[in-house]
């Protein structure tokens, strides 16, 4: 049975919470990656930044629907959800746009588990962590390659 360490990419590009969004977007586009782990100064994983987090910046802010009832004003959208959307849309640095405390897998996690996490949670990128260190990253393309003979290698 294949495991995360068999399919993960070990040449991982990292972002820091202080990195500017434009710099992170350029890195993702230049390297052809969908997401990257976000690490702090101690090299500890604090989040993950995916292209979908950056695309959220192009989203228009929904105007909350208000209604009055018995001289009171009620908001139909939730406060915390609205705050989260505003923070992502207005983000200038990775720390404001990233998803904090991402789901991770260990190097010995089976591919079936990785695939289930991706499908069930709509993840495109999952960090592989050993101890306190990010040792790799798995994207959907890495999982897809397992369906091809020789892992999709050319000339095999």
Secondary structure, DSSP 8 states (H G I E B T S, - for coil): --BHHHH-B-S---B-TTSBHHHHHHHHHHHT-SEEEEE-TTS-EEEEEEHHHHHGGGS------EEEETTEEEESS-HHHHHHHHHHHT--BHHHHSEES--EE-TT-BHHHHHHHHHHHT-SEEEEEETTEEEEEEEHHHHHHTTSGGGG-TT-
